[in-house]
Amino acid sequence: MSDARDTILAVLEDSELEYVEHRPGVFEIELPGERKLKTTCRLEVGQHALGVHAFVARRPDENHEAVYRWMLERNLKMFGVAFAVDAVGDIYLDGRLPLHAVTPEEVDRLLGAVLSYADDSFNSILELGFATSIRKEWAWRESRGESTRNLEAFKHLKP
């Protein structure tokens, strides 16, 4: 366990990522993105494996079947983590890596995969699961003369 912890610490320091070690071997890391501005990722060193858990989006407001199907189809092509939902339906990326495979290269690859999958999927999940809310947000902002700059990715949903 201490070897895996030391490896993770070295990768985090070398990458200059913001992190907190809540207790030995449990790291909370902020991964900066573009579409999803930041993804919070937890690495947890266990007795036999490194657990990886990252929040992607809250439970979709609508179109659940399409959102979950979209995620399951993506799971077939993903490395190290897969989409999952918790008991309330919030969306995560989750995975496990055996401790003997915890090397600087694999930790870096795993964090890169989490960032890439969270960031690349964010707008698709929002569009599929929150279209009505996005339309309402457009209308509300325009009625008040508010900026719609951060809604530009969804301009095709503009009412």
Chimera marker file (.cmm) of the C-alpha trace (Angstrom):
<marker_set name="trace">
<marker id="1" x="0.000" y="0.000" z="0.000" r="1" g="1" b="0" radius="0.5"/>
<marker id="2" x="2.770" y="2.463" z="0.828" r="1" g="1" b="0" radius="0.5"/>
<marker id="3" x="4.430" y="1.910" z="-2.574" r="1" g="1" b="0" radius="0.5"/>
<marker id="4" x="1.189" y="2.747" z="-4.380" r="1" g="1" b="0" radius="0.5"/>
<marker id="5" x="0.659" y="5.797" z="-2.163" r="1" g="1" b="0" radius="0.5"/>
<marker id="6" x="4.200" y="7.023" z="-2.813" r="1" g="1" b="0" radius="0.5"/>
<marker id="7" x="3.744" y="6.520" z="-6.552" r="1" g="1" b="0" radius="0.5"/>
<marker id="8" x="0.487" y="8.502" z="-6.562" r="1" g="1" b="0" radius="0.5"/>
<marker id="9" x="2.055" y="11.315" z="-4.525" r="1" g="1" b="0" radius="0.5"/>
<marker id="10" x="4.949" y="11.534" z="-6.986" r="1" g="1" b="0" radius="0.5"/>
<marker id="11" x="2.603" y="11.687" z="-9.991" r="1" g="1" b="0" radius="0.5"/>
<marker id="12" x="0.433" y="14.351" z="-8.368" r="1" g="1" b="0" radius="0.5"/>
<marker id="13" x="3.438" y="16.476" z="-7.451" r="1" g="1" b="0" radius="0.5"/>
<marker id="14" x="5.020" y="16.087" z="-10.898" r="1" g="1" b="0" radius="0.5"/>
<marker id="15" x="1.718" y="16.956" z="-12.587" r="1" g="1" b="0" radius="0.5"/>
<marker id="16" x="1.170" y="19.967" z="-10.323" r="1" g="1" b="0" radius="0.5"/>
<marker id="17" x="-2.441" y="18.905" z="-9.770" r="1" g="1" b="0" radius="0.5"/>
<marker id="18" x="-4.422" y="20.286" z="-6.833" r="1" g="1" b="0" radius="0.5"/>
<marker id="19" x="-5.159" y="17.530" z="-4.355" r="1" g="1" b="0" radius="0.5"/>
<marker id="20" x="-5.938" y="16.776" z="-0.728" r="1" g="1" b="0" radius="0.5"/>
<marker id="21" x="-4.951" y="13.575" z="1.026" r="1" g="1" b="0" radius="0.5"/>
<marker id="22" x="-7.866" y="13.048" z="3.412" r="1" g="1" b="0" radius="0.5"/>
<marker id="23" x="-6.155" y="10.116" z="5.097" r="1" g="1" b="0" radius="0.5"/>
<marker id="24" x="-3.166" y="8.022" z="4.046" r="1" g="1" b="0" radius="0.5"/>
<marker id="25" x="-3.859" y="6.635" z="0.590" r="1" g="1" b="0" radius="0.5"/>
<marker id="26" x="-7.122" y="8.553" z="-0.048" r="1" g="1" b="0" radius="0.5"/>
<marker id="27" x="-6.652" y="11.441" z="-2.461" r="1" g="1" b="0" radius="0.5"/>
<marker id="28" x="-9.136" y="13.970" z="-3.784" r="1" g="1" b="0" radius="0.5"/>
<marker id="29" x="-7.857" y="15.553" z="-6.990" r="1" g="1" b="0" radius="0.5"/>
<marker id="30" x="-9.195" y="18.459" z="-9.047" r="1" g="1" b="0" radius="0.5"/>
<marker id="31" x="-8.749" y="17.746" z="-12.759" r="1" g="1" b="0" radius="0.5"/>
<marker id="32" x="-9.127" y="20.894" z="-14.901" r="1" g="1" b="0" radius="0.5"/>
<marker id="33" x="-11.256" y="20.574" z="-18.025" r="1" g="1" b="0" radius="0.5"/>
<marker id="34" x="-12.748" y="22.606" z="-20.835" r="1" g="1" b="0" radius="0.5"/>
<marker id="35" x="-16.409" y="21.612" z="-21.174" r="1" g="1" b="0" radius="0.5"/>
<marker id="36" x="-16.658" y="20.440" z="-17.573" r="1" g="1" b="0" radius="0.5"/>
<marker id="37" x="-14.515" y="23.048" z="-15.878" r="1" g="1" b="0" radius="0.5"/>
<marker id="38" x="-13.281" y="20.665" z="-13.211" r="1" g="1" b="0" radius="0.5"/>
<marker id="39" x="-13.727" y="17.011" z="-12.388" r="1" g="1" b="0" radius="0.5"/>
<marker id="40" x="-13.270" y="15.865" z="-8.820" r="1" g="1" b="0" radius="0.5"/>
<marker id="41" x="-11.552" y="12.482" z="-8.767" r="1" g="1" b="0" radius="0.5"/>
<marker id="42" x="-10.865" y="10.291" z="-5.729" r="1" g="1" b="0" radius="0.5"/>
<marker id="43" x="-8.056" y="7.762" z="-5.714" r="1" g="1" b="0" radius="0.5"/>
<marker id="44" x="-8.272" y="5.289" z="-2.871" r="1" g="1" b="0" radius="0.5"/>
<marker id="45" x="-5.479" y="2.827" z="-2.157" r="1" g="1" b="0" radius="0.5"/>
<marker id="46" x="-6.987" y="-0.369" z="-0.763" r="1" g="1" b="0" radius="0.5"/>
<marker id="47" x="-5.445" y="-3.644" z="0.356" r="1" g="1" b="0" radius="0.5"/>
<marker id="48" x="-5.503" y="-5.149" z="-3.143" r="1" g="1" b="0" radius="0.5"/>
<marker id="49" x="-6.483" y="-2.422" z="-5.591" r="1" g="1" b="0" radius="0.5"/>
<marker id="50" x="-6.516" y="1.271" z="-6.327" r="1" g="1" b="0" radius="0.5"/>
<marker id="51" x="-10.080" y="2.562" z="-6.556" r="1" g="1" b="0" radius="0.5"/>
<marker id="52" x="-10.873" y="5.433" z="-8.914" r="1" g="1" b="0" radius="0.5"/>
<marker id="53" x="-14.084" y="7.431" z="-8.499" r="1" g="1" b="0" radius="0.5"/>
<marker id="54" x="-15.027" y="10.660" z="-10.288" r="1" g="1" b="0" radius="0.5"/>
<marker id="55" x="-18.261" y="12.630" z="-10.290" r="1" g="1" b="0" radius="0.5"/>
<marker id="56" x="-19.478" y="13.507" z="-13.788" r="1" g="1" b="0" radius="0.5"/>
<marker id="57" x="-23.049" y="14.832" z="-13.515" r="1" g="1" b="0" radius="0.5"/>
<marker id="58" x="-26.076" y="14.775" z="-11.277" r="1" g="1" b="0" radius="0.5"/>
<marker id="59" x="-29.062" y="12.557" z="-11.977" r="1" g="1" b="0" radius="0.5"/>
<marker id="60" x="-30.606" y="13.489" z="-15.340" r="1" g="1" b="0" radius="0.5"/>
<marker id="61" x="-33.904" y="15.360" z="-15.140" r="1" g="1" b="0" radius="0.5"/>
<marker id="62" x="-35.312" y="13.549" z="-18.156" r="1" g="1" b="0" radius="0.5"/>
<marker id="63" x="-34.632" y="10.985" z="-20.864" r="1" g="1" b="0" radius="0.5"/>
<marker id="64" x="-32.952" y="8.562" z="-18.440" r="1" g="1" b="0" radius="0.5"/>
<marker id="65" x="-33.041" y="5.588" z="-20.789" r="1" g="1" b="0" radius="0.5"/>
<marker id="66" x="-31.225" y="7.496" z="-23.552" r="1" g="1" b="0" radius="0.5"/>
<marker id="67" x="-28.609" y="8.848" z="-21.132" r="1" g="1" b="0" radius="0.5"/>
<marker id="68" x="-27.871" y="5.448" z="-19.622" r="1" g="1" b="0" radius="0.5"/>
<marker id="69" x="-27.815" y="3.752" z="-23.031" r="1" g="1" b="0" radius="0.5"/>
<marker id="70" x="-25.370" y="6.396" z="-24.280" r="1" g="1" b="0" radius="0.5"/>
<marker id="71" x="-23.119" y="5.702" z="-21.272" r="1" g="1" b="0" radius="0.5"/>
<marker id="72" x="-23.266" y="1.920" z="-21.680" r="1" g="1" b="0" radius="0.5"/>
<marker id="73" x="-22.328" y="2.208" z="-25.345" r="1" g="1" b="0" radius="0.5"/>
<marker id="74" x="-19.313" y="4.351" z="-24.357" r="1" g="1" b="0" radius="0.5"/>
<marker id="75" x="-18.272" y="1.826" z="-21.706" r="1" g="1" b="0" radius="0.5"/>
<marker id="76" x="-17.405" y="-0.655" z="-24.459" r="1" g="1" b="0" radius="0.5"/>
<marker id="77" x="-14.591" y="1.615" z="-25.667" r="1" g="1" b="0" radius="0.5"/>
<marker id="78" x="-13.181" y="2.973" z="-22.416" r="1" g="1" b="0" radius="0.5"/>
<marker id="79" x="-9.907" y="2.330" z="-20.597" r="1" g="1" b="0" radius="0.5"/>
<marker id="80" x="-9.545" y="1.900" z="-16.833" r="1" g="1" b="0" radius="0.5"/>
<marker id="81" x="-12.909" y="3.323" z="-15.791" r="1" g="1" b="0" radius="0.5"/>
<marker id="82" x="-16.540" y="2.955" z="-16.790" r="1" g="1" b="0" radius="0.5"/>
<marker id="83" x="-19.666" y="5.025" z="-16.370" r="1" g="1" b="0" radius="0.5"/>
<marker id="84" x="-21.757" y="4.121" z="-13.334" r="1" g="1" b="0" radius="0.5"/>
<marker id="85" x="-24.702" y="5.523" z="-11.395" r="1" g="1" b="0" radius="0.5"/>
<marker id="86" x="-25.168" y="5.673" z="-7.654" r="1" g="1" b="0" radius="0.5"/>
<marker id="87" x="-28.348" y="4.935" z="-5.684" r="1" g="1" b="0" radius="0.5"/>
<marker id="88" x="-29.898" y="8.327" z="-6.549" r="1" g="1" b="0" radius="0.5"/>
<marker id="89" x="-28.869" y="8.203" z="-10.215" r="1" g="1" b="0" radius="0.5"/>
<marker id="90" x="-25.897" y="10.587" z="-10.164" r="1" g="1" b="0" radius="0.5"/>
<marker id="91" x="-23.319" y="9.747" z="-12.839" r="1" g="1" b="0" radius="0.5"/>
<marker id="92" x="-19.741" y="8.733" z="-12.030" r="1" g="1" b="0" radius="0.5"/>
<marker id="93" x="-16.689" y="7.215" z="-13.620" r="1" g="1" b="0" radius="0.5"/>
<marker id="94" x="-15.499" y="4.274" z="-11.559" r="1" g="1" b="0" radius="0.5"/>
<marker id="95" x="-12.682" y="1.770" z="-11.836" r="1" g="1" b="0" radius="0.5"/>
<marker id="96" x="-10.120" y="-0.446" z="-10.125" r="1" g="1" b="0" radius="0.5"/>
<marker id="97" x="-6.440" y="-1.061" z="-10.774" r="1" g="1" b="0" radius="0.5"/>
<marker id="98" x="-4.509" y="-3.878" z="-9.069" r="1" g="1" b="0" radius="0.5"/>
<marker id="99" x="-1.837" y="-2.492" z="-6.741" r="1" g="1" b="0" radius="0.5"/>
<marker id="100" x="0.966" y="-4.210" z="-8.638" r="1" g="1" b="0" radius="0.5"/>
<marker id="101" x="-0.050" y="-2.149" z="-11.705" r="1" g="1" b="0" radius="0.5"/>
<marker id="102" x="0.200" y="1.210" z="-9.906" r="1" g="1" b="0" radius="0.5"/>
<marker id="103" x="3.107" y="2.784" z="-11.742" r="1" g="1" b="0" radius="0.5"/>
<marker id="104" x="3.649" y="6.449" z="-12.578" r="1" g="1" b="0" radius="0.5"/>
<marker id="105" x="2.713" y="5.772" z="-16.199" r="1" g="1" b="0" radius="0.5"/>
<marker id="106" x="-0.511" y="3.944" z="-15.295" r="1" g="1" b="0" radius="0.5"/>
<marker id="107" x="-1.612" y="6.539" z="-12.728" r="1" g="1" b="0" radius="0.5"/>
<marker id="108" x="-1.008" y="9.286" z="-15.289" r="1" g="1" b="0" radius="0.5"/>
<marker id="109" x="-2.894" y="7.306" z="-17.956" r="1" g="1" b="0" radius="0.5"/>
<marker id="110" x="-5.783" y="6.663" z="-15.546" r="1" g="1" b="0" radius="0.5"/>
<marker id="111" x="-6.089" y="10.324" z="-14.532" r="1" g="1" b="0" radius="0.5"/>
<marker id="112" x="-5.914" y="11.291" z="-18.203" r="1" g="1" b="0" radius="0.5"/>
<marker id="113" x="-8.686" y="8.836" z="-19.026" r="1" g="1" b="0" radius="0.5"/>
<marker id="114" x="-10.896" y="10.204" z="-16.238" r="1" g="1" b="0" radius="0.5"/>
<marker id="115" x="-10.348" y="13.774" z="-17.403" r="1" g="1" b="0" radius="0.5"/>
<marker id="116" x="-10.910" y="12.920" z="-21.045" r="1" g="1" b="0" radius="0.5"/>
<marker id="117" x="-14.071" y="10.857" z="-20.492" r="1" g="1" b="0" radius="0.5"/>
<marker id="118" x="-15.621" y="13.344" z="-18.042" r="1" g="1" b="0" radius="0.5"/>
<marker id="119" x="-14.834" y="16.356" z="-20.211" r="1" g="1" b="0" radius="0.5"/>
<marker id="120" x="-15.712" y="14.793" z="-23.576" r="1" g="1" b="0" radius="0.5"/>
<marker id="121" x="-19.016" y="13.360" z="-22.338" r="1" g="1" b="0" radius="0.5"/>
<marker id="122" x="-20.255" y="16.311" z="-20.301" r="1" g="1" b="0" radius="0.5"/>
<marker id="123" x="-22.136" y="18.246" z="-22.998" r="1" g="1" b="0" radius="0.5"/>
<marker id="124" x="-23.692" y="15.083" z="-24.448" r="1" g="1" b="0" radius="0.5"/>
<marker id="125" x="-24.993" y="14.046" z="-21.033" r="1" g="1" b="0" radius="0.5"/>
<marker id="126" x="-26.357" y="17.547" z="-20.412" r="1" g="1" b="0" radius="0.5"/>
<marker id="127" x="-28.033" y="17.674" z="-23.804" r="1" g="1" b="0" radius="0.5"/>
<marker id="128" x="-29.639" y="14.245" z="-23.415" r="1" g="1" b="0" radius="0.5"/>
<marker id="129" x="-30.648" y="14.538" z="-19.769" r="1" g="1" b="0" radius="0.5"/>
<marker id="130" x="-31.279" y="18.249" z="-19.203" r="1" g="1" b="0" radius="0.5"/>
<marker id="131" x="-32.592" y="19.686" z="-22.509" r="1" g="1" b="0" radius="0.5"/>
<marker id="132" x="-35.727" y="21.166" z="-20.939" r="1" g="1" b="0" radius="0.5"/>
<marker id="133" x="-33.710" y="22.896" z="-18.219" r="1" g="1" b="0" radius="0.5"/>
<marker id="134" x="-31.259" y="24.244" z="-20.809" r="1" g="1" b="0" radius="0.5"/>
<marker id="135" x="-34.133" y="25.680" z="-22.865" r="1" g="1" b="0" radius="0.5"/>
<marker id="136" x="-35.605" y="27.318" z="-19.760" r="1" g="1" b="0" radius="0.5"/>
<marker id="137" x="-32.209" y="28.751" z="-18.835" r="1" g="1" b="0" radius="0.5"/>
<marker id="138" x="-31.841" y="30.269" z="-22.345" r="1" g="1" b="0" radius="0.5"/>
<marker id="139" x="-35.289" y="31.868" z="-22.111" r="1" g="1" b="0" radius="0.5"/>
<marker id="140" x="-34.717" y="33.168" z="-18.576" r="1" g="1" b="0" radius="0.5"/>
<marker id="141" x="-31.345" y="34.735" z="-19.405" r="1" g="1" b="0" radius="0.5"/>
<marker id="142" x="-32.554" y="36.316" z="-22.619" r="1" g="1" b="0" radius="0.5"/>
<marker id="143" x="-35.649" y="37.763" z="-20.926" r="1" g="1" b="0" radius="0.5"/>
<marker id="144" x="-33.365" y="39.527" z="-18.431" r="1" g="1" b="0" radius="0.5"/>
<marker id="145" x="-30.587" y="40.470" z="-20.817" r="1" g="1" b="0" radius="0.5"/>
<marker id="146" x="-28.156" y="38.086" z="-19.067" r="1" g="1" b="0" radius="0.5"/>
<marker id="147" x="-25.142" y="36.551" z="-20.763" r="1" g="1" b="0" radius="0.5"/>
<marker id="148" x="-25.693" y="33.254" z="-22.565" r="1" g="1" b="0" radius="0.5"/>
<marker id="149" x="-21.994" y="32.778" z="-23.298" r="1" g="1" b="0" radius="0.5"/>
<marker id="150" x="-21.664" y="29.533" z="-21.321" r="1" g="1" b="0" radius="0.5"/>
<marker id="151" x="-24.726" y="28.124" z="-23.102" r="1" g="1" b="0" radius="0.5"/>
<marker id="152" x="-23.199" y="28.484" z="-26.584" r="1" g="1" b="0" radius="0.5"/>
<marker id="153" x="-22.531" y="24.740" z="-26.850" r="1" g="1" b="0" radius="0.5"/>
<marker id="154" x="-26.307" y="24.305" z="-26.652" r="1" g="1" b="0" radius="0.5"/>
<marker id="155" x="-27.413" y="27.081" z="-29.031" r="1" g="1" b="0" radius="0.5"/>
<marker id="156" x="-29.307" y="24.480" z="-31.082" r="1" g="1" b="0" radius="0.5"/>
<marker id="157" x="-31.561" y="24.074" z="-28.006" r="1" g="1" b="0" radius="0.5"/>
<marker id="158" x="-32.327" y="27.798" z="-27.841" r="1" g="1" b="0" radius="0.5"/>
<marker id="159" x="-36.110" y="28.275" z="-27.685" r="1" g="1" b="0" radius="0.5"/>
<link id1="1" id2="2" r="1" g="1" b="0" radius="0.2"/>
<link id1="2" id2="3" r="1" g="1" b="0" radius="0.2"/>
<link id1="3" id2="4" r="1" g="1" b="0" radius="0.2"/>
<link id1="4" id2="5" r="1" g="1" b="0" radius="0.2"/>
<link id1="5" id2="6" r="1" g="1" b="0" radius="0.2"/>
<link id1="6" id2="7" r="1" g="1" b="0" radius="0.2"/>
<link id1="7" id2="8" r="1" g="1" b="0" radius="0.2"/>
<link id1="8" id2="9" r="1" g="1" b="0" radius="0.2"/>
<link id1="9" id2="10" r="1" g="1" b="0" radius="0.2"/>
<link id1="10" id2="11" r="1" g="1" b="0" radius="0.2"/>
<link id1="11" id2="12" r="1" g="1" b="0" radius="0.2"/>
<link id1="12" id2="13" r="1" g="1" b="0" radius="0.2"/>
<link id1="13" id2="14" r="1" g="1" b="0" radius="0.2"/>
<link id1="14" id2="15" r="1" g="1" b="0" radius="0.2"/>
<link id1="15" id2="16" r="1" g="1" b="0" radius="0.2"/>
<link id1="16" id2="17" r="1" g="1" b="0" radius="0.2"/>
<link id1="17" id2="18" r="1" g="1" b="0" radius="0.2"/>
<link id1="18" id2="19" r="1" g="1" b="0" radius="0.2"/>
<link id1="19" id2="20" r="1" g="1" b="0" radius="0.2"/>
<link id1="20" id2="21" r="1" g="1" b="0" radius="0.2"/>
<link id1="21" id2="22" r="1" g="1" b="0" radius="0.2"/>
<link id1="22" id2="23" r="1" g="1" b="0" radius="0.2"/>
<link id1="23" id2="24" r="1" g="1" b="0" radius="0.2"/>
<link id1="24" id2="25" r="1" g="1" b="0" radius="0.2"/>
<link id1="25" id2="26" r="1" g="1" b="0" radius="0.2"/>
<link id1="26" id2="27" r="1" g="1" b="0" radius="0.2"/>
<link id1="27" id2="28" r="1" g="1" b="0" radius="0.2"/>
<link id1="28" id2="29" r="1" g="1" b="0" radius="0.2"/>
<link id1="29" id2="30" r="1" g="1" b="0" radius="0.2"/>
<link id1="30" id2="31" r="1" g="1" b="0" radius="0.2"/>
<link id1="31" id2="32" r="1" g="1" b="0" radius="0.2"/>
<link id1="32" id2="33" r="1" g="1" b="0" radius="0.2"/>
<link id1="33" id2="34" r="1" g="1" b="0" radius="0.2"/>
<link id1="34" id2="35" r="1" g="1" b="0" radius="0.2"/>
<link id1="35" id2="36" r="1" g="1" b="0" radius="0.2"/>
<link id1="36" id2="37" r="1" g="1" b="0" radius="0.2"/>
<link id1="37" id2="38" r="1" g="1" b="0" radius="0.2"/>
<link id1="38" id2="39" r="1" g="1" b="0" radius="0.2"/>
<link id1="39" id2="40" r="1" g="1" b="0" radius="0.2"/>
<link id1="40" id2="41" r="1" g="1" b="0" radius="0.2"/>
<link id1="41" id2="42" r="1" g="1" b="0" radius="0.2"/>
<link id1="42" id2="43" r="1" g="1" b="0" radius="0.2"/>
<link id1="43" id2="44" r="1" g="1" b="0" radius="0.2"/>
<link id1="44" id2="45" r="1" g="1" b="0" radius="0.2"/>
<link id1="45" id2="46" r="1" g="1" b="0" radius="0.2"/>
<link id1="46" id2="47" r="1" g="1" b="0" radius="0.2"/>
<link id1="47" id2="48" r="1" g="1" b="0" radius="0.2"/>
<link id1="48" id2="49" r="1" g="1" b="0" radius="0.2"/>
<link id1="49" id2="50" r="1" g="1" b="0" radius="0.2"/>
<link id1="50" id2="51" r="1" g="1" b="0" radius="0.2"/>
<link id1="51" id2="52" r="1" g="1" b="0" radius="0.2"/>
<link id1="52" id2="53" r="1" g="1" b="0" radius="0.2"/>
<link id1="53" id2="54" r="1" g="1" b="0" radius="0.2"/>
<link id1="54" id2="55" r="1" g="1" b="0" radius="0.2"/>
<link id1="55" id2="56" r="1" g="1" b="0" radius="0.2"/>
<link id1="56" id2="57" r="1" g="1" b="0" radius="0.2"/>
<link id1="57" id2="58" r="1" g="1" b="0" radius="0.2"/>
<link id1="58" id2="59" r="1" g="1" b="0" radius="0.2"/>
<link id1="59" id2="60" r="1" g="1" b="0" radius="0.2"/>
<link id1="60" id2="61" r="1" g="1" b="0" radius="0.2"/>
<link id1="61" id2="62" r="1" g="1" b="0" radius="0.2"/>
<link id1="62" id2="63" r="1" g="1" b="0" radius="0.2"/>
<link id1="63" id2="64" r="1" g="1" b="0" radius="0.2"/>
<link id1="64" id2="65" r="1" g="1" b="0" radius="0.2"/>
<link id1="65" id2="66" r="1" g="1" b="0" radius="0.2"/>
<link id1="66" id2="67" r="1" g="1" b="0" radius="0.2"/>
<link id1="67" id2="68" r="1" g="1" b="0" radius="0.2"/>
<link id1="68" id2="69" r="1" g="1" b="0" radius="0.2"/>
<link id1="69" id2="70" r="1" g="1" b="0" radius="0.2"/>
<link id1="70" id2="71" r="1" g="1" b="0" radius="0.2"/>
<link id1="71" id2="72" r="1" g="1" b="0" radius="0.2"/>
<link id1="72" id2="73" r="1" g="1" b="0" radius="0.2"/>
<link id1="73" id2="74" r="1" g="1" b="0" radius="0.2"/>
<link id1="74" id2="75" r="1" g="1" b="0" radius="0.2"/>
<link id1="75" id2="76" r="1" g="1" b="0" radius="0.2"/>
<link id1="76" id2="77" r="1" g="1" b="0" radius="0.2"/>
<link id1="77" id2="78" r="1" g="1" b="0" radius="0.2"/>
<link id1="78" id2="79" r="1" g="1" b="0" radius="0.2"/>
<link id1="79" id2="80" r="1" g="1" b="0" radius="0.2"/>
<link id1="80" id2="81" r="1" g="1" b="0" radius="0.2"/>
<link id1="81" id2="82" r="1" g="1" b="0" radius="0.2"/>
<link id1="82" id2="83" r="1" g="1" b="0" radius="0.2"/>
<link id1="83" id2="84" r="1" g="1" b="0" radius="0.2"/>
<link id1="84" id2="85" r="1" g="1" b="0" radius="0.2"/>
<link id1="85" id2="86" r="1" g="1" b="0" radius="0.2"/>
<link id1="86" id2="87" r="1" g="1" b="0" radius="0.2"/>
<link id1="87" id2="88" r="1" g="1" b="0" radius="0.2"/>
<link id1="88" id2="89" r="1" g="1" b="0" radius="0.2"/>
<link id1="89" id2="90" r="1" g="1" b="0" radius="0.2"/>
<link id1="90" id2="91" r="1" g="1" b="0" radius="0.2"/>
<link id1="91" id2="92" r="1" g="1" b="0" radius="0.2"/>
<link id1="92" id2="93" r="1" g="1" b="0" radius="0.2"/>
<link id1="93" id2="94" r="1" g="1" b="0" radius="0.2"/>
<link id1="94" id2="95" r="1" g="1" b="0" radius="0.2"/>
<link id1="95" id2="96" r="1" g="1" b="0" radius="0.2"/>
<link id1="96" id2="97" r="1" g="1" b="0" radius="0.2"/>
<link id1="97" id2="98" r="1" g="1" b="0" radius="0.2"/>
<link id1="98" id2="99" r="1" g="1" b="0" radius="0.2"/>
<link id1="99" id2="100" r="1" g="1" b="0" radius="0.2"/>
<link id1="100" id2="101" r="1" g="1" b="0" radius="0.2"/>
<link id1="101" id2="102" r="1" g="1" b="0" radius="0.2"/>
<link id1="102" id2="103" r="1" g="1" b="0" radius="0.2"/>
<link id1="103" id2="104" r="1" g="1" b="0" radius="0.2"/>
<link id1="104" id2="105" r="1" g="1" b="0" radius="0.2"/>
<link id1="105" id2="106" r="1" g="1" b="0" radius="0.2"/>
<link id1="106" id2="107" r="1" g="1" b="0" radius="0.2"/>
<link id1="107" id2="108" r="1" g="1" b="0" radius="0.2"/>
<link id1="108" id2="109" r="1" g="1" b="0" radius="0.2"/>
<link id1="109" id2="110" r="1" g="1" b="0" radius="0.2"/>
<link id1="110" id2="111" r="1" g="1" b="0" radius="0.2"/>
<link id1="111" id2="112" r="1" g="1" b="0" radius="0.2"/>
<link id1="112" id2="113" r="1" g="1" b="0" radius="0.2"/>
<link id1="113" id2="114" r="1" g="1" b="0" radius="0.2"/>
<link id1="114" id2="115" r="1" g="1" b="0" radius="0.2"/>
<link id1="115" id2="116" r="1" g="1" b="0" radius="0.2"/>
<link id1="116" id2="117" r="1" g="1" b="0" radius="0.2"/>
<link id1="117" id2="118" r="1" g="1" b="0" radius="0.2"/>
<link id1="118" id2="119" r="1" g="1" b="0" radius="0.2"/>
<link id1="119" id2="120" r="1" g="1" b="0" radius="0.2"/>
<link id1="120" id2="121" r="1" g="1" b="0" radius="0.2"/>
<link id1="121" id2="122" r="1" g="1" b="0" radius="0.2"/>
<link id1="122" id2="123" r="1" g="1" b="0" radius="0.2"/>
<link id1="123" id2="124" r="1" g="1" b="0" radius="0.2"/>
<link id1="124" id2="125" r="1" g="1" b="0" radius="0.2"/>
<link id1="125" id2="126" r="1" g="1" b="0" radius="0.2"/>
<link id1="126" id2="127" r="1" g="1" b="0" radius="0.2"/>
<link id1="127" id2="128" r="1" g="1" b="0" radius="0.2"/>
<link id1="128" id2="129" r="1" g="1" b="0" radius="0.2"/>
<link id1="129" id2="130" r="1" g="1" b="0" radius="0.2"/>
<link id1="130" id2="131" r="1" g="1" b="0" radius="0.2"/>
<link id1="131" id2="132" r="1" g="1" b="0" radius="0.2"/>
<link id1="132" id2="133" r="1" g="1" b="0" radius="0.2"/>
<link id1="133" id2="134" r="1" g="1" b="0" radius="0.2"/>
<link id1="134" id2="135" r="1" g="1" b="0" radius="0.2"/>
<link id1="135" id2="136" r="1" g="1" b="0" radius="0.2"/>
<link id1="136" id2="137" r="1" g="1" b="0" radius="0.2"/>
<link id1="137" id2="138" r="1" g="1" b="0" radius="0.2"/>
<link id1="138" id2="139" r="1" g="1" b="0" radius="0.2"/>
<link id1="139" id2="140" r="1" g="1" b="0" radius="0.2"/>
<link id1="140" id2="141" r="1" g="1" b="0" radius="0.2"/>
<link id1="141" id2="142" r="1" g="1" b="0" radius="0.2"/>
<link id1="142" id2="143" r="1" g="1" b="0" radius="0.2"/>
<link id1="143" id2="144" r="1" g="1" b="0" radius="0.2"/>
<link id1="144" id2="145" r="1" g="1" b="0" radius="0.2"/>
<link id1="145" id2="146" r="1" g="1" b="0" radius="0.2"/>
<link id1="146" id2="147" r="1" g="1" b="0" radius="0.2"/>
<link id1="147" id2="148" r="1" g="1" b="0" radius="0.2"/>
<link id1="148" id2="149" r="1" g="1" b="0" radius="0.2"/>
<link id1="149" id2="150" r="1" g="1" b="0" radius="0.2"/>
<link id1="150" id2="151" r="1" g="1" b="0" radius="0.2"/>
<link id1="151" id2="152" r="1" g="1" b="0" radius="0.2"/>
<link id1="152" id2="153" r="1" g="1" b="0" radius="0.2"/>
<link id1="153" id2="154" r="1" g="1" b="0" radius="0.2"/>
<link id1="154" id2="155" r="1" g="1" b="0" radius="0.2"/>
<link id1="155" id2="156" r="1" g="1" b="0" radius="0.2"/>
<link id1="156" id2="157" r="1" g="1" b="0" radius="0.2"/>
<link id1="157" id2="158" r="1" g="1" b="0" radius="0.2"/>
<link id1="158" id2="159" r="1" g="1" b="0" radius="0.2"/>
</marker_set>
